[in-house]
Amino acid sequence: MRILIADRLAESVVERLRAGGDMCEVNPTLNAASLPEHIDDFDVLVVRSTKVTAATLNANNSLGMILRAGAGTNNIDTKRAGELGIFVCNVPGRNAIAVAELTIGLMFAIDRHIAPATAELRVGDWNKQTYSKARGLFGSTLGIIGMGAIGLHVAQRAKACGLRIIAVTNPARSQTTRTQMADIGVEEVANRDMLLGASDIVSVHVPAETDTNQMVDAKFLAAMKNDAVLINTSRGDLIDEDALLAALDSTDLRAGLDVFASEPSSGTGKFISKLAQHPKVTATHHIGASTEQAQAAIAEGTAEVIEAYRRGDVLNCVNLEAIPKGTATLSIRHYNRVGVLASVLREMSSRGLNVANMQNRILAGSKAAVAVIEVTGSIDDELLGLLGALDNVICVALQDARTPAASQ
C-alpha cells in the first residue's frame, strides 16, 4: 500500500511498515492547506493533529483509510469521509494511562499550590505560611464524567489515593465497564447535577462532539460546590471559557486545564489566554498523551491498524453506522467454490434487497465457508427456498430481529 504520514511518527513504525511491503512517505510539514496537493494516489493517510478537510478527501479517489494516531478524530471530516466510502480509524486507549497520570498530577498540584510556590521560590520569595494551606485529597469525593479508558484509569489511581469516586449511572454502559467500575469501587449517582453537587473535584473525560461542546457552562459550574476543583484533560471545546472565568472570579473554584478552545495548532507559538493566565488555574500545554510510554504504545497501535487493513480487516473505525441498517441477517453455509455468493447476491438483487454488511469465512480445510449477510429489506420463505436450492449452498438460515426462521 501507499501510505502518507502527515505528522511525526516513530521511525521504528515506519520501518516496520516498509518491511511489510508498504511504501511510506513521511512529511510532517503538511497542513490542512497543503495536504490536498500531496494526497493523490495514496491508499492510507496517517495524521495526529493535522486537519483533514473535505478538500483533501475530494482530491484523492484511491484513499481508503484515514488513521488518527491517537484517540480523538475531531480534526478529520468524518462525515465527508463516510460519503466517499473512506474508513476513519483511530488508536484508542493507548494514551489513557498518560492522561490519567497528568489528571492526578493536576489534582495534587492544585491542592498543594505547587506551581505558584515554585514560581515564588525561583524569584527568591519564601512564603511558607501561604503555601502550607492545603486541604489534602484523602477522603475527598471525585466525580468523573466519562467512564472510558481514561476515566477508569483516573478512578483506579484516585481510589489508591483514598478518594471516593462517583459517576453518573448510564444504562448504555457496557457490562465490562460496569465490572471494572465495581472492582475499583466507583459509586453511581442518578444524574449529573447530583454528581456536581457532591464532588470536591470534577474531572471531565468525554470526546469533543456536538452534544459535549461547551457542556461545562454557567449552569454546570453553578451546580458545583463553591470551592470545588475542575479538571479538564480532554478537549478545550468542552468548556465555555467565559463562563469558567466568571466562576473563577466570583467563587472559590479552582481549575486544572491541559487543553484550551483556542490553543495553537502547532507545537510552539504565542498563546495569550485569560483563562490560562488566571491565578486560580494550573495549566499545561496539551501534553496529556506526551509521555514516551504513551507515544510508543500509540505507534504500536498505529502499525497494528495499518497491518490489519492490509489484510482486509478494519479496526477501530469511527464512521460506521452505529446501528446496522440491515433488517435481517442471513447465514449461508456453502461449499467454497467460485460463483456461489455471486448467485446468492443475484437472487437478492432481483428482489431489490441491498447488502448492509457482509462477511465470508472459510473453514479449515477450505472445503466449506459461512457467509453472514445483513440485508436491508424483507426476506420471505420463497426467497429462502430459492437460496437454499442454489448449487453448492448447504444451508440458509434467517435470523430476523422479529421472527427467526430457517430453510434448508
C-alpha positions in Angstrom: 0.0 0.0 0.0 1.0 3.6 -0.4 0.9 5.4 2.9 1.3 9.2 3.5 2.3 10.0 7.1 1.4 13.7 7.5 2.7 14.1 11.1 5.7 12.9 13.1 5.6 9.1 13.8 8.2 6.9 15.4 10.8 5.8 12.8 10.5 2.2 14.1 6.9 2.1 12.9 7.8 3.5 9.5 10.5 0.8 9.1 8.1 -1.9 10.3 5.5 -0.9 7.6 8.2 -0.7 4.9 9.4 -4.2 5.9 5.8 -5.4 5.4 5.9 -4.1 1.8 4.3 -0.7 2.2 5.6 2.4 0.5 5.7 5.1 3.2 6.2 8.9 2.6 6.7 10.9 5.8 6.0 14.6 5.6 5.3 16.2 9.0 5.3 19.7 7.4 1.9 19.2 5.7 -1.1 21.1 7.0 -4.8 21.5 6.1 -3.9 23.9 3.2 -1.1 21.9 1.6 -2.4 18.4 2.2 -4.8 18.3 -0.8 -1.8 18.9 -3.2 0.1 15.9 -1.8 -2.7 13.3 -1.2 -3.0 12.0 -4.7 -2.6 8.2 -5.2 -2.2 7.3 -1.6 -4.2 4.4 -0.1 -3.8 5.4 3.6 -3.3 8.7 5.3 -1.9 8.9 8.9 -2.3 12.0 10.9 -2.1 13.2 14.5 -3.1 16.8 14.8 -3.1 17.7 11.1 -6.6 18.7 9.9 -8.1 16.6 7.2 -10.7 18.6 5.3 -13.2 17.9 2.6 -10.8 19.4 0.1 -8.2 16.8 1.0 -10.8 14.0 0.7 -12.1 15.2 -2.6 -8.6 15.3 -4.1 -8.0 11.5 -4.0 -10.1 8.7 -5.4 -7.8 5.9 -4.1 -7.8 6.8 -0.4 -9.4 4.0 1.6 -8.5 4.8 5.2 -7.5 7.8 7.3 -5.8 6.8 10.6 -5.6 9.1 13.5 -2.5 8.1 15.5 -4.4 8.7 18.8 -7.9 8.7 20.1 -9.8 11.9 19.1 -10.8 12.3 15.4 -12.3 15.8 15.6 -9.6 17.1 13.3 -10.9 14.8 10.5 -14.1 15.5 8.4 -15.6 12.1 9.2 -18.9 13.0 7.5 -17.3 13.6 4.1 -15.1 10.6 4.5 -18.2 8.4 5.1 -19.9 9.9 2.0 -16.8 8.9 -0.1 -16.5 5.4 1.4 -13.3 6.2 3.3 -12.8 4.5 6.7 -11.7 6.8 9.5 -10.0 4.8 12.2 -8.1 5.7 15.4 -5.9 4.2 18.1 -8.0 4.5 21.3 -6.9 3.8 24.8 -3.1 3.7 24.2 -2.6 7.1 25.9 -5.1 6.5 28.7 -2.5 5.9 31.4 -0.5 9.1 30.5 -3.6 11.3 30.5 -4.8 9.8 33.8 -1.3 10.4 35.4 -1.5 14.1 34.3 -5.0 14.3 35.7 -4.0 13.1 39.1 -0.9 15.3 38.9 -3.0 18.4 38.4 -5.2 17.4 41.4 -2.1 17.3 43.7 -0.6 20.4 42.1 -3.7 22.5 42.8 -4.2 21.2 46.3 -0.6 21.8 47.3 -0.1 25.1 45.3 2.9 23.6 43.5 3.0 25.9 40.5 2.8 29.3 42.3 5.1 28.1 45.2 7.7 27.1 42.6 7.4 30.4 40.8 8.0 32.4 44.1 11.0 30.3 45.1 12.5 30.9 41.7 12.5 34.7 42.3 13.7 34.3 45.9 10.5 34.6 47.9 9.9 32.3 50.9 6.2 32.2 51.9 5.6 29.0 54.0 2.5 30.4 55.7 0.6 30.8 52.4 1.6 27.5 50.9 1.0 25.5 54.0 -2.7 25.9 53.4 -3.9 22.7 51.7 -7.0 20.6 52.2 -5.5 17.2 51.2 -7.0 14.8 48.7 -7.6 11.9 51.1 -11.3 11.4 51.7 -12.4 13.9 49.1 -15.0 13.0 46.5 -14.0 12.8 42.9 -16.8 13.0 40.3 -15.7 11.6 36.9 -17.7 12.5 33.8 -16.8 10.0 31.1 -16.0 6.4 32.1 -14.0 5.3 29.1 -10.4 4.0 29.3 -9.1 7.3 30.7 -11.8 7.8 33.2 -11.3 4.2 34.5 -7.6 4.8 34.9 -8.2 8.0 36.7 -10.6 6.3 39.0 -8.2 3.5 39.8 -5.4 5.9 40.7 -7.6 8.2 42.7 -9.0 5.3 44.6 -5.5 4.3 45.6 -5.0 7.8 47.0 -8.0 7.4 49.2 -10.6 9.4 47.3 -14.3 8.5 47.0 -15.2 8.1 43.3 -18.6 8.7 41.9 -20.0 8.6 38.3 -23.5 9.1 36.7 -25.5 5.9 36.1 -25.6 5.1 32.4 -27.9 2.3 31.1 -25.8 2.2 27.8 -22.6 1.4 29.7 -21.1 -2.0 28.8 -21.0 -4.8 31.2 -17.2 -4.8 31.0 -17.1 -1.2 32.1 -19.6 -1.9 34.9 -17.5 -4.7 36.2 -14.3 -2.6 36.1 -16.1 0.2 37.9 -17.3 -2.2 40.6 -13.9 -3.6 41.0 -12.4 -0.1 41.6 -15.3 0.8 43.9 -16.9 3.6 41.8 -20.3 4.6 43.2 -23.1 5.6 40.8 -25.4 8.6 41.2 -28.7 9.2 39.4 -27.8 12.3 37.4 -25.1 14.9 36.6 -26.4 17.6 39.0 -26.1 15.1 41.9 -22.6 14.3 40.9 -21.6 18.0 40.6 -23.2 18.9 44.0 -21.4 16.0 45.8 -17.9 16.3 44.3 -14.9 18.2 45.7 -13.2 17.6 42.4 -14.8 17.1 39.0 -12.8 15.6 36.2 -14.1 15.5 32.6 -13.2 12.7 30.2 -15.5 12.8 27.2 -14.8 13.3 23.4 -15.4 16.6 21.6 -18.8 16.1 19.9 -21.8 18.2 19.2 -23.5 17.3 22.4 -20.4 17.9 24.5 -19.5 21.2 23.0 -19.3 23.8 25.9 -21.0 21.3 28.3 -19.2 23.0 31.1 -21.3 26.1 31.0 -22.6 28.5 33.6 -25.3 26.1 34.7 -22.8 23.3 35.1 -20.5 25.4 37.1 -23.3 26.8 39.3 -24.2 23.2 40.2 -20.6 22.5 41.6 -19.5 23.2 45.1 -18.3 26.7 45.7 -14.8 25.6 46.5 -14.6 22.6 44.1 -11.8 21.9 41.6 -12.5 21.4 37.9 -10.1 19.3 35.8 -10.1 19.1 32.0 -7.6 17.0 30.2 -9.9 16.1 27.3 -10.7 18.9 24.8 -10.8 22.6 25.2 -14.2 22.9 23.4 -15.9 21.2 26.3 -15.7 24.4 28.3 -17.4 27.7 27.9 -14.3 29.7 28.8 -16.2 32.9 29.5 -18.4 31.1 32.0 -15.5 29.5 33.7 -13.7 32.8 34.0 -16.8 34.3 35.6 -17.0 31.4 38.1 -13.3 31.7 39.0 -13.7 35.4 39.7 -16.9 35.0 41.8 -16.4 31.8 43.7 -13.6 29.8 45.4 -13.5 27.4 42.4 -10.1 26.4 41.0 -9.2 24.6 37.8 -6.5 22.4 36.3 -6.5 22.6 32.5 -4.4 20.8 29.9 -6.5 22.0 26.9 -8.0 25.3 25.6 -10.5 26.1 23.0 -8.2 28.4 21.1 -4.9 26.8 21.7 -2.2 26.9 18.9 -2.3 24.0 16.4 1.5 23.9 16.2 3.9 22.8 18.9 5.2 26.3 19.6 3.9 29.8 19.3 2.4 32.7 21.2 -0.7 31.9 23.2 -2.5 34.7 25.1 -5.4 33.3 27.1 -7.1 35.0 30.0 -8.0 31.5 31.3 -4.5 30.1 31.1 -3.2 33.3 32.9 -5.8 33.3 35.6 -4.2 32.9 39.1 -6.6 30.2 40.1 -5.8 28.0 37.1 -3.0 25.4 37.0 -2.3 24.9 33.3 -0.2 22.7 31.0 0.3 22.7 27.2 -2.0 19.9 25.9 0.6 17.3 27.0 -1.7 14.7 28.4 -0.6 12.0 26.0 3.0 13.2 25.7 5.0 10.6 27.5 7.5 8.2 25.9 5.4 5.3 27.1 2.2 6.6 25.5 3.8 7.6 22.2 5.4 4.1 21.9 2.0 2.5 22.6 0.3 4.7 20.1 2.9 4.0 17.5 2.5 0.2 18.1 -1.3 0.6 17.7 -0.9 2.6 14.5 1.1 -0.2 12.9 -1.4 -2.8 14.1 -4.3 -0.9 12.5 -2.5 -0.5 9.2 -1.3 -4.1 9.1 -4.9 -5.3 9.7 -6.1 -3.0 6.9 -3.5 -4.6 4.6 -5.1 -8.0 5.4 -8.6 -6.7 4.7 -9.7 -6.1 8.3 -10.8 -2.6 9.6 -10.0 -1.9 13.2 -11.4 0.9 15.4 -13.5 2.5 12.7 -15.3 5.6 14.0 -17.5 6.4 11.0 -19.5 3.2 10.6 -23.3 3.3 11.1 -23.8 2.9 14.9 -26.9 0.8 14.2 -26.7 -1.5 11.1 -29.4 -0.7 8.6 -30.0 -4.4 7.8 -33.4 -5.6 9.0 -32.4 -9.2 8.7 -29.3 -11.4 8.9 -28.7 -14.3 6.6 -26.3 -17.1 7.5 -25.3 -19.1 4.4 -23.3 -22.3 4.7 -21.9 -23.2 1.3 -19.1 -25.1 -0.4 -16.1 -23.0 -1.1 -16.5 -22.7 -4.8 -16.3 -19.9 -7.3 -19.6 -18.1 -8.0 -21.7 -19.3 -5.0 -22.0 -15.9 -3.4 -22.5 -14.2 -6.8 -25.6 -16.4 -7.3 -26.9 -15.6 -3.8 -26.4 -11.8 -4.4 -28.1 -12.1 -7.9 -31.2 -13.6 -6.3 -31.3 -10.9 -3.6 -30.7 -8.1 -6.2 -33.6 -9.3 -8.3 -35.9 -8.6 -5.4 -34.4 -5.1 -4.6 -32.6 -6.2 -1.5 -29.4 -4.4 -0.6 -26.5 -5.6 1.5 -25.7 -3.5 4.6 -22.8 -5.7 5.8 -21.3 -8.9 4.7 -18.6 -11.3 5.9 -17.4 -14.7 4.4 -15.3 -17.0 6.5 -13.6 -20.1 5.0 -13.4 -23.1 7.4 -10.3 -25.3 8.0 -9.6 -27.5 5.0 -11.0 -24.9 2.6 -13.9 -27.2 1.6 -16.7 -25.0 3.1 -17.4 -21.5 4.2 -20.0 -19.5 6.1 -21.3 -16.1 4.8 -23.2 -13.8 7.1 -25.1 -11.1 5.3 -27.0 -8.2 6.9 -29.8 -7.3 4.5 -31.9 -4.2 4.1 -35.4 -5.3 3.2 -37.8 -8.2 3.9 -36.9 -11.8 3.3 -39.8 -14.2 2.7 -39.9 -18.0 2.7 -39.9 -18.1 -1.1 -36.6 -16.4 -1.3 -35.2 -18.6 1.5 -36.2 -21.6 -0.6 -34.6 -20.3 -3.7 -31.3 -19.5 -1.9 -31.3 -22.9 -0.2 -31.8 -24.6 -3.6 -28.8 -22.9 -5.3 -25.9 -25.1 -6.4 -23.3 -25.6 -3.7 -25.4 -24.0 -0.9 -25.6 -26.3 2.1 -27.9 -24.4 4.3 -29.6 -21.0 4.6 -30.7 -19.6 8.0 -32.6 -16.4 8.6 -32.2 -14.6 11.9 -34.7 -11.7 11.7 -35.0 -9.1 14.5 -38.6 -10.1 14.9 -39.1 -13.6 13.6 -36.4 -16.3 13.5 -36.8 -18.7 10.5 -34.7 -21.3 8.6 -34.7 -23.0 5.3 -32.6 -25.9 4.2 
